[in-house]
Amino acid sequence: MAALAAAAAACSPGPPEETGDYTARISRAREAKDQFLRTDPDSPVKAARRDELLPLVYYPIDPDYNVAASLVPGTTTGSTMQMQTSTGSQVDMRRVGTLQFTLKGQQLSLTAFNEVGSPDLTHLFVPFMDLTNRSDTYEGGRFLDLDRTATGLYALDFNRAYNPNCYFDASWICPIPPPENRLDVAIEAGEKVRRK
């Protein structure tokens, strides 16, 4: 079954087709997020820091960073781990499987997680680090959220990679990507940090 899923992703010409203009959709999502962060009462950005941190800074939208991935169960699927957080605490996470994908000709993988005890099993949490951390992007890594699919095939869109809330406010508790999700490549897509 895992081999079949991997083969399906390998043969796929690209991510699942979406309607409308890709760049325009990503741009609209970014504008909506800026609006939320600036005006919503639930914004993680404190009012006193909004002019300093907003609007968000991004890499240019690059469709090559929207890649097909297959979720492959492995020997650790279903196992739990204690993921470190930004405050030194730990959160219990369950491995759902490994997302296997090819990015710019290189085969890579990231583990997808669910929080143990979470009632929402319809989403996958994919925290990751890469070679842009500490230069262009947040040193604590970035996150992707995926809606579960019945097929195990996903569009892994790094243009949607986002900073954790603790980038805006250190009082938030943010998971730190585990070693298995630290990529030895530069993911030059998604949210960056605003340097002074």
MARBA-3410 file (N, C-alpha, C, O; in Angstrom, 1 decimal):
196
0.8,-1.2,0.0,0.0,0.0,0.0,0.9,1.3,0.0,0.6,2.2,-0.8 ~ 1.9,1.3,0.9,2.8,2.4,0.9,3.5,2.6,-0.4,3.7,3.7,-0.9 ~ 4.0,1.5,-1.0,4.7,1.6,-2.3,3.7,2.1,-3.4,4.2,2.9,-4.2 ~ 2.5,1.7,-3.3,1.5,2.2,-4.3,1.3,3.7,-4.2,1.3,4.4,-5.2 ~ 1.2,4.2,-2.9,1.0,5.6,-2.7,2.2,6.4,-3.2,2.1,7.5,-3.8
3.4,5.9,-2.9,4.7,6.5,-3.3,4.8,6.6,-4.8,5.2,7.6,-5.4 ~ 4.4,5.5,-5.4,4.4,5.4,-6.9,3.5,6.4,-7.5,3.8,7.0,-8.5 ~ 2.3,6.5,-6.9,1.3,7.5,-7.4,1.8,8.9,-7.4,1.6,9.7,-8.3 ~ 2.5,9.2,-6.3,3.0,10.6,-6.1,4.2,10.8,-7.1,4.3,11.9,-7.7 ~ 5.0,9.8,-7.3,6.1,9.9,-8.2,5.7,10.1,-9.7,6.4,10.7,-10.4
4.5,9.5,-10.0,4.0,9.6,-11.4,3.2,10.9,-11.6,2.9,11.2,-12.8 ~ 2.8,11.5,-10.6,2.0,12.7,-10.7,2.8,13.8,-11.3,3.9,14.1,-10.9 ~ 2.2,14.5,-12.3,2.9,15.6,-12.9,3.0,16.9,-12.1,3.8,17.8,-12.4 ~ 2.3,16.9,-11.0,2.3,18.1,-10.1,1.2,18.0,-9.1,0.6,17.0,-9.0 ~ 1.0,19.1,-8.3,0.0,19.1,-7.3,-1.4,19.0,-7.9,-1.6,19.3,-9.1
-2.4,18.6,-7.1,-3.7,18.6,-7.6,-4.1,19.9,-8.2,-3.8,21.0,-7.8 ~ -4.9,19.8,-9.3,-5.3,21.0,-10.0,-6.3,21.8,-9.2,-7.1,21.3,-8.4 ~ -6.1,23.1,-9.2,-7.0,24.1,-8.5,-7.6,25.1,-9.6,-6.9,25.3,-10.6 ~ -8.7,25.6,-9.3,-9.3,26.5,-10.2,-8.8,27.9,-9.9,-8.4,28.2,-8.8 ~ -8.9,28.8,-10.9,-8.5,30.2,-10.7,-7.0,30.4,-10.8,-6.2,29.4,-11.0
-6.6,31.6,-10.7,-5.2,31.9,-10.9,-4.4,31.7,-9.5,-4.8,32.3,-8.5 ~ -3.4,30.9,-9.6,-2.7,30.4,-8.4,-2.1,31.6,-7.6,-2.3,31.8,-6.4 ~ -1.4,32.5,-8.4,-0.7,33.6,-7.7,-1.7,34.6,-7.1,-1.5,35.1,-6.0 ~ -2.8,34.8,-7.8,-3.9,35.7,-7.2,-4.5,35.1,-5.9,-4.8,35.8,-5.0 ~ -4.6,33.7,-5.9,-5.2,33.1,-4.7,-4.3,33.2,-3.5,-4.7,33.6,-2.4
-3.0,33.0,-3.7,-2.0,33.1,-2.6,-2.0,34.6,-2.2,-1.9,34.9,-1.0 ~ -2.0,35.5,-3.1,-1.9,37.0,-2.8,-3.2,37.4,-1.9,-3.0,38.1,-1.0 ~ -4.3,36.9,-2.3,-5.6,37.2,-1.5,-5.5,36.6,-0.1,-5.9,37.3,0.8 ~ -4.9,35.4,0.0,-4.8,34.8,1.3,-3.8,35.6,2.2,-4.1,35.7,3.4 ~ -2.8,36.1,1.6,-1.8,36.9,2.4,-2.5,38.2,2.8,-2.2,38.7,3.9
-3.2,38.8,1.9,-3.9,40.1,2.3,-4.9,39.9,3.4,-5.0,40.7,4.3 ~ -5.6,38.7,3.3,-6.6,38.4,4.4,-5.9,38.2,5.7,-6.4,38.6,6.8 ~ -4.8,37.5,5.7,-4.1,37.3,7.0,-3.6,38.6,7.6,-3.7,38.8,8.8 ~ -3.0,39.5,6.7,-2.6,40.8,7.2,-3.8,41.5,7.9,-3.6,42.1,8.9 ~ -4.9,41.5,7.2,-6.1,42.2,7.8,-6.5,41.6,9.1,-6.8,42.3,10.1
-6.5,40.2,9.2,-6.8,39.6,10.5,-5.8,40.0,11.6,-6.2,40.3,12.7 ~ -4.5,39.9,11.3,-3.5,40.2,12.3,-3.6,41.6,12.7,-3.2,41.9,13.9 ~ -4.0,42.5,11.8,-4.0,44.0,12.2,-5.3,44.3,12.9,-5.3,45.3,13.8 ~ -6.4,43.7,12.7,-7.7,44.2,13.2,-8.5,43.2,14.1,-9.3,43.7,14.9 ~ -8.2,41.9,14.0,-9.0,41.0,14.8,-8.7,41.0,16.3,-7.5,41.0,16.6
-9.7,40.9,17.2,-9.4,40.8,18.6,-8.6,39.6,19.0,-7.9,39.6,20.0 ~ -8.6,38.5,18.2,-7.9,37.3,18.5,-6.5,37.3,17.8,-5.8,36.3,17.9 ~ -6.1,38.4,17.2,-4.8,38.5,16.6,-3.7,38.2,17.6,-3.7,38.7,18.7 ~ -2.7,37.3,17.3,-1.5,37.1,18.2,-0.6,38.3,18.2,0.4,38.3,19.0 ~ -0.8,39.3,17.3,0.1,40.5,17.3,-0.5,41.5,18.2,-1.5,42.1,17.9
0.2,41.9,19.2,-0.2,42.9,20.1,-0.3,44.3,19.4,0.5,44.5,18.5 ~ -1.3,45.1,19.7,-1.5,46.3,19.1,-0.3,47.2,19.0,0.0,47.9,18.0 ~ 0.5,47.2,20.1,1.7,48.0,20.1,2.8,47.6,19.2,3.7,48.4,18.9 ~ 2.7,46.4,18.6,3.7,45.9,17.7,3.2,45.7,16.3,4.0,45.3,15.4 ~ 2.0,46.1,16.0,1.5,45.9,14.7,2.2,46.7,13.6,2.4,46.2,12.5
2.5,47.9,13.9,3.3,48.7,12.9,4.7,48.2,12.7,5.2,48.3,11.6 ~ 5.2,47.6,13.7,6.6,47.0,13.6,6.6,45.7,12.8,7.5,45.5,12.0 ~ 5.6,44.9,13.0,5.6,43.5,12.4,4.7,43.4,11.1,4.9,42.4,10.4 ~ 3.9,44.3,10.9,2.9,44.2,9.7,3.2,45.3,8.7,3.6,46.4,9.1 ~ 2.9,45.1,7.5,2.4,43.8,6.9,3.5,42.7,6.9,4.7,43.0,7.0
3.1,41.5,6.9,4.0,40.4,6.9,4.9,40.4,5.6,4.6,41.0,4.6 ~ 6.1,39.8,5.8,7.1,39.8,4.7,7.2,38.4,4.2,7.2,37.4,4.9 ~ 7.2,38.3,2.8,7.2,37.0,2.2,8.3,36.8,1.1,8.8,37.9,0.6 ~ 8.7,35.6,0.8,9.4,35.3,-0.4,8.4,35.6,-1.6,7.2,35.5,-1.4 ~ 8.9,35.9,-2.8,8.0,35.9,-3.9,7.3,34.6,-4.1,7.8,33.5,-3.9
6.0,34.7,-4.6,5.2,33.5,-4.8,5.9,32.7,-6.0,6.1,33.2,-7.0 ~ 6.2,31.4,-5.7,6.8,30.6,-6.7,6.1,29.2,-6.8,6.1,28.4,-5.8 ~ 5.4,29.0,-7.9,4.6,27.8,-8.0,5.4,26.5,-7.9,4.9,25.4,-7.7 ~ 6.8,26.6,-8.1,7.6,25.4,-8.0,7.7,24.9,-6.6,8.1,23.8,-6.4 ~ 7.3,25.7,-5.6,7.3,25.3,-4.2,5.9,24.7,-3.8,5.7,24.4,-2.6
5.0,24.5,-4.8,3.8,23.8,-4.5,3.9,22.5,-5.2,3.7,22.3,-6.4 ~ 4.2,21.4,-4.3,4.6,20.1,-4.9,3.6,19.0,-4.4,2.9,19.2,-3.4 ~ 3.5,18.0,-5.2,2.7,16.8,-4.9,3.5,16.0,-3.8,4.7,15.8,-3.9 ~ 2.7,15.5,-2.8,3.3,14.7,-1.8,2.3,13.5,-1.5,1.1,13.6,-1.6 ~ 2.9,12.4,-1.1,2.1,11.3,-0.7,2.4,11.0,0.8,3.5,11.0,1.3
1.3,10.7,1.6,1.4,10.4,3.0,1.6,8.9,3.1,0.7,8.2,2.8 ~ 2.8,8.5,3.6,3.1,7.1,3.6,3.2,6.6,5.1,4.0,7.2,5.8 ~ 2.4,5.7,5.5,2.6,5.1,6.8,3.9,4.4,7.0,4.4,3.9,6.0 ~ 4.5,4.5,8.2,5.8,3.8,8.4,5.8,3.1,9.7,4.7,2.9,10.3 ~ 6.9,2.6,10.1,7.0,1.8,11.3,6.7,2.7,12.6,6.4,2.2,13.6
6.9,4.0,12.4,6.6,4.9,13.6,5.2,5.5,13.5,4.8,6.3,14.4 ~ 4.4,5.2,12.5,3.1,5.8,12.3,2.2,5.4,13.5,2.2,4.2,13.9 ~ 1.6,6.4,14.1,0.7,6.1,15.3,1.5,6.3,16.6,0.9,6.4,17.7 ~ 2.8,6.3,16.5,3.6,6.4,17.8,3.5,7.9,18.2,3.2,8.8,17.5 ~ 3.7,8.0,19.5,3.6,9.4,20.1,5.0,9.8,20.5,5.9,9.0,20.7
5.2,11.1,20.5,6.4,11.7,20.9,6.1,13.0,21.7,5.1,13.6,21.6 ~ 7.1,13.4,22.5,7.0,14.7,23.2,7.8,15.7,22.4,9.0,15.7,22.4 ~ 7.1,16.6,21.8,7.7,17.6,21.0,8.0,18.8,21.9,7.2,19.3,22.6 ~ 9.3,19.3,21.8,9.7,20.4,22.5,9.0,21.7,22.1,8.5,21.8,20.9 ~ 8.8,22.7,23.0,8.2,23.9,22.6,9.1,25.1,22.9,10.2,24.9,23.5
8.7,26.3,22.5,9.5,27.5,22.6,9.7,27.9,24.1,10.6,28.7,24.4 ~ 8.8,27.4,25.0,8.9,27.8,26.4,9.7,26.7,27.2,9.8,26.9,28.5 ~ 10.1,25.6,26.6,10.8,24.6,27.3,9.9,23.5,27.8,10.4,22.4,28.3 ~ 8.6,23.6,27.6,7.7,22.6,27.9,7.6,21.6,26.7,8.3,21.7,25.8 ~ 6.7,20.6,26.9,6.6,19.6,25.8,5.1,19.4,25.5,4.3,19.6,26.4
4.8,19.0,24.3,3.5,18.7,23.9,3.5,17.3,23.3,4.4,17.0,22.5 ~ 2.5,16.5,23.6,2.4,15.1,23.1,1.8,15.2,21.7,0.7,15.7,21.4 ~ 2.6,14.6,20.7,2.2,14.6,19.3,2.2,13.2,18.8,3.0,12.3,19.3 ~ 1.3,12.9,17.9,1.2,11.5,17.3,1.6,11.6,15.8,1.2,12.5,15.1 ~ 2.5,10.7,15.4,2.9,10.7,14.0,1.8,10.1,13.2,1.4,9.0,13.5
1.4,10.8,12.1,0.4,10.3,11.2,1.0,9.5,10.1,0.4,8.6,9.5 ~ 2.2,9.9,9.6,2.9,9.3,8.5,3.9,10.3,8.0,4.1,11.4,8.5 ~ 4.6,9.8,6.9,5.6,10.6,6.3,5.2,11.2,5.0,4.7,10.4,4.1 ~ 5.3,12.5,4.8,5.0,13.1,3.5,6.2,13.0,2.6,7.3,13.6,3.0 ~ 6.1,12.3,1.5,7.3,12.1,0.6,7.0,13.0,-0.6,5.9,12.9,-1.2
8.0,13.7,-1.0,7.8,14.6,-2.1,9.2,14.9,-2.8,10.3,14.6,-2.2 ~ 9.1,15.5,-4.0,10.3,15.9,-4.7,10.2,17.4,-4.9,9.2,18.0,-5.4 ~ 11.3,18.1,-4.5,11.3,19.6,-4.6,12.6,20.0,-5.3,13.7,19.7,-4.9 ~ 12.4,20.6,-6.5,13.6,21.1,-7.3,14.5,19.9,-7.5,15.8,20.1,-7.5 ~ 14.0,18.8,-7.8,14.8,17.6,-8.2,15.3,16.8,-7.1,16.0,15.8,-7.3
15.0,17.2,-5.8,15.6,16.5,-4.7,14.4,15.8,-3.9,13.4,16.4,-3.6 ~ 14.6,14.5,-3.6,13.6,13.8,-2.8,13.8,14.1,-1.4,14.8,14.0,-0.8 ~ 12.6,14.5,-0.8,12.6,14.9,0.6,11.4,14.3,1.3,10.5,13.7,0.7 ~ 11.4,14.4,2.7,10.3,13.9,3.4,10.1,14.8,4.7,11.1,15.3,5.2 ~ 8.9,14.8,5.2,8.5,15.5,6.4,7.5,14.6,7.1,6.6,14.1,6.5
7.6,14.5,8.4,6.6,13.8,9.2,5.4,14.7,9.5,5.5,15.9,9.8 ~ 4.2,14.2,9.3,2.9,14.9,9.6,2.4,14.4,11.0,2.6,13.2,11.3 ~ 1.9,15.3,11.8,1.5,15.1,13.1,0.0,15.5,13.4,-0.5,16.3,12.7 ~ -0.5,14.9,14.5,-1.7,15.4,15.2,-1.4,15.5,16.6,-0.6,14.7,17.1 ~ -2.0,16.5,17.3,-1.8,16.6,18.7,-2.5,15.5,19.4,-3.7,15.3,19.2
-1.9,14.8,20.4,-2.6,13.7,21.1,-3.7,14.3,21.9,-3.5,15.3,22.6 ~ -4.9,13.7,21.8,-6.0,14.2,22.6,-6.9,15.2,21.8,-7.9,15.6,22.3 ~ -6.4,15.7,20.7,-7.1,16.7,19.9,-8.4,16.0,19.3,-8.3,15.0,18.7 ~ -9.5,16.7,19.4,-10.7,16.1,18.8,-10.7,16.3,17.3,-11.5,15.7,16.6 ~ -9.8,17.1,16.7,-9.8,17.4,15.3,-8.8,16.5,14.6,-7.6,16.8,14.7
-9.2,15.5,13.9,-8.3,14.6,13.2,-8.4,14.9,11.7,-7.9,14.1,10.9 ~ -9.0,15.9,11.3,-9.2,16.2,9.9,-8.1,17.1,9.3,-8.0,17.4,8.1 ~ -7.1,17.4,10.2,-6.0,18.3,9.7,-4.7,17.6,10.1,-4.6,16.9,11.1 ~ -3.7,17.9,9.3,-2.3,17.5,9.6,-1.5,18.7,9.9,-1.6,19.7,9.3 ~ -0.6,18.5,10.9,0.3,19.6,11.3,1.7,19.2,10.9,2.2,18.1,11.2
2.4,20.1,10.1,3.7,19.8,9.5,4.7,20.9,9.9,4.8,21.9,9.2 ~ 5.3,20.8,11.1,6.4,21.8,11.4,7.7,21.4,10.7,8.0,20.3,10.6 ~ 8.4,22.5,10.3,9.7,22.2,9.7,10.7,23.3,9.9,10.3,24.4,10.1 ~ 12.0,22.9,9.8,13.1,23.9,9.7,13.8,23.6,8.4,13.7,22.6,7.8 ~ 14.6,24.6,8.0,15.3,24.5,6.7,16.5,25.5,6.8,16.7,26.1,7.9
17.3,25.6,5.8,18.5,26.4,5.8,18.3,27.9,5.8,19.2,28.7,5.9 ~ 17.0,28.3,5.7,16.8,29.8,5.7,16.6,30.3,7.2,16.5,31.5,7.4 ~ 16.4,29.4,8.1,16.2,29.8,9.5,17.5,30.6,10.0,18.6,30.3,9.6 ~ 17.2,31.6,10.8,18.2,32.5,11.3,18.8,33.5,10.3,19.5,34.4,10.7 ~ 18.4,33.4,9.1,18.8,34.4,8.1,17.5,35.1,7.6,17.3,36.3,7.9
16.7,34.4,6.9,15.5,35.0,6.3,14.2,34.7,7.0,13.3,35.4,7.0 ~ 14.2,33.5,7.7,13.0,33.0,8.3,13.2,32.8,9.8,14.3,32.9,10.3 ~ 12.1,32.6,10.5,12.1,32.5,11.9,12.9,31.3,12.4,12.8,30.2,11.9 ~ 13.8,31.6,13.4,14.8,30.6,13.8,14.1,29.4,14.5,14.7,28.3,14.5 ~ 12.9,29.5,14.9,12.2,28.4,15.5,11.4,27.5,14.5,10.7,26.6,14.9
11.6,27.8,13.2,11.0,27.0,12.2,9.6,27.6,11.8,9.2,28.6,12.3 ~ 9.0,27.0,10.8,7.7,27.4,10.3,6.8,26.2,10.2,7.2,25.1,10.4 ~ 5.5,26.5,9.9,4.5,25.4,10.0,3.7,25.4,8.7,3.6,26.4,7.9 ~ 3.2,24.2,8.4,2.2,24.0,7.3,1.0,23.3,7.9,1.2,22.4,8.8 ~ -0.2,23.6,7.5,-1.4,22.8,7.9,-2.0,22.3,6.6,-2.1,22.9,5.6
-2.4,21.0,6.7,-3.0,20.3,5.6,-4.4,19.7,6.0,-4.5,19.2,7.1 ~ -5.3,19.8,5.1,-6.6,19.1,5.3,-6.4,17.6,4.9,-5.8,17.3,3.9 ~ -6.8,16.7,5.8,-6.7,15.3,5.4,-7.4,14.9,4.2,-8.5,15.5,3.9 ~ -6.8,14.0,3.4,-7.5,13.5,2.2,-7.7,12.0,2.3,-7.0,11.3,3.0 ~ -8.7,11.5,1.5,-8.9,10.1,1.5,-7.9,9.3,0.7,-7.7,8.1,0.9
-7.2,10.0,-0.2,-6.3,9.3,-1.1,-4.9,9.2,-0.5,-4.1,8.4,-1.0 ~ -4.6,10.1,0.4,-3.2,10.1,0.9,-2.3,11.0,0.0,-1.1,11.1,0.3 ~ -2.9,11.6,-1.0,-2.1,12.5,-1.8,-2.4,14.0,-1.4,-3.6,14.3,-1.2 ~ -1.4,14.8,-1.4,-1.5,16.2,-0.9,-0.8,17.1,-1.8,0.2,16.8,-2.5 ~ -1.3,18.4,-1.8,-0.5,19.5,-2.4,0.2,20.1,-1.2,-0.4,20.8,-0.3
1.5,20.0,-1.2,2.4,20.5,-0.1,2.9,21.9,-0.6,3.9,21.9,-1.4 ~ 2.3,23.0,-0.2,2.5,24.3,-0.7,3.3,25.1,0.2,2.8,25.7,1.2 ~ 4.6,25.2,0.0,5.5,26.0,0.9,5.3,27.5,0.7,5.8,28.2,1.6 ~ 4.6,27.9,-0.3,4.2,29.3,-0.4,3.3,29.7,0.8,3.1,30.9,1.1 ~ 2.6,28.7,1.4,1.7,28.9,2.5,2.4,28.6,3.9,1.7,28.6,4.9
3.7,28.4,3.9,4.4,28.2,5.1,4.4,29.5,6.0,4.5,30.6,5.5 ~ 4.1,29.3,7.3,3.9,30.5,8.1,4.6,30.4,9.4,5.0,29.3,9.9 ~ 4.9,31.6,10.0,5.6,31.6,11.3,4.7,31.3,12.4,3.5,31.6,12.4 ~ 5.2,30.6,13.4,4.4,30.4,14.6,4.1,31.7,15.4,4.7,32.7,15.2 ~ 3.0,31.6,16.2,2.6,32.8,16.9,3.7,33.4,17.8,3.7,34.6,18.1
4.6,32.5,18.3,5.6,33.0,19.2,6.6,34.0,18.5,7.4,34.7,19.1 ~ 6.6,34.0,17.1,7.4,35.0,16.4,6.8,36.4,16.7,7.6,37.4,16.9 ~ 5.5,36.5,16.9,4.9,37.8,17.2,4.9,38.1,18.7,5.0,39.3,19.0 ~ 4.8,37.1,19.5,4.7,37.3,21.0,5.3,36.1,21.7,4.8,35.0,21.5 ~ 6.4,36.3,22.4,7.1,35.2,23.0,6.3,34.5,24.1,6.7,33.4,24.6
5.2,35.0,24.5,4.4,34.4,25.6,3.6,33.2,25.0,3.1,32.4,25.8 ~ 3.5,33.0,23.7,2.8,31.9,23.1,3.7,30.6,23.2,4.9,30.7,23.3 ~ 3.0,29.5,23.3,3.8,28.2,23.4,3.7,27.6,22.0,2.6,27.2,21.5 ~ 4.9,27.5,21.4,4.9,27.0,20.0,5.8,25.7,19.9,6.9,25.7,20.4 ~ 5.3,24.7,19.2,6.1,23.5,19.0,7.3,23.8,18.2,7.3,24.6,17.3
8.4,23.1,18.5,9.7,23.3,17.7,9.8,22.0,16.9,9.7,20.9,17.4 ~ 10.0,22.2,15.6,10.1,21.1,14.7,11.2,20.1,15.2,12.3,20.4,15.5 ~ 10.8,18.8,15.2,11.8,17.8,15.7,12.9,17.5,14.6,12.7,17.9,13.5 ~ 14.0,16.8,15.0,15.1,16.6,14.1,14.6,16.0,12.8,15.2,16.3,11.7 ~ 13.6,15.1,12.8,13.2,14.4,11.6,12.6,15.4,10.6,12.4,15.0,9.4
12.2,16.6,11.0,11.6,17.6,10.1,12.5,18.8,9.9,12.0,19.9,9.7 ~ 13.8,18.5,9.9,14.8,19.6,9.7,15.4,19.3,8.3,16.3,18.4,8.2 ~ 15.1,20.1,7.3,15.5,19.9,6.0,16.9,20.5,5.7,17.1,21.6,6.2 ~ 17.7,19.8,5.0,19.0,20.3,4.6,19.0,21.0,3.3,19.9,20.9,2.5 ~ 18.0,21.8,3.1,17.8,22.6,1.9,17.2,24.0,2.3,16.7,24.1,3.4
17.3,24.9,1.4,16.7,26.2,1.7,15.3,26.3,1.1,15.2,26.1,-0.1 ~ 14.3,26.5,1.9,12.9,26.6,1.4,12.6,28.1,1.3,12.2,28.7,2.2 ~ 12.9,28.6,0.1,12.8,30.1,-0.1,11.3,30.4,-0.6,11.1,30.8,-1.7 ~ 10.4,30.1,0.3,9.0,30.3,0.0,8.3,30.5,1.3,8.7,30.1,2.4 ~ 7.1,31.2,1.2,6.3,31.5,2.4,6.8,32.7,3.2,7.5,33.6,2.7
6.4,32.7,4.5,6.7,33.8,5.4,8.1,33.9,5.8,8.8,32.9,6.0 ~ 8.6,35.2,5.8,9.9,35.5,6.3,9.8,36.3,7.6,8.7,36.4,8.1 ~ 10.9,36.7,8.2,10.8,37.6,9.3,11.2,39.0,8.9,12.0,39.2,8.0 ~ 10.7,40.0,9.6,11.0,41.4,9.4,12.3,41.7,10.2,12.2,41.7,11.4 ~ 13.4,42.0,9.5,14.6,42.3,10.1,14.7,43.8,10.4,14.2,44.6,9.6
15.3,44.2,11.5,15.4,45.6,11.9,16.6,46.2,11.1,16.8,47.4,11.3
END
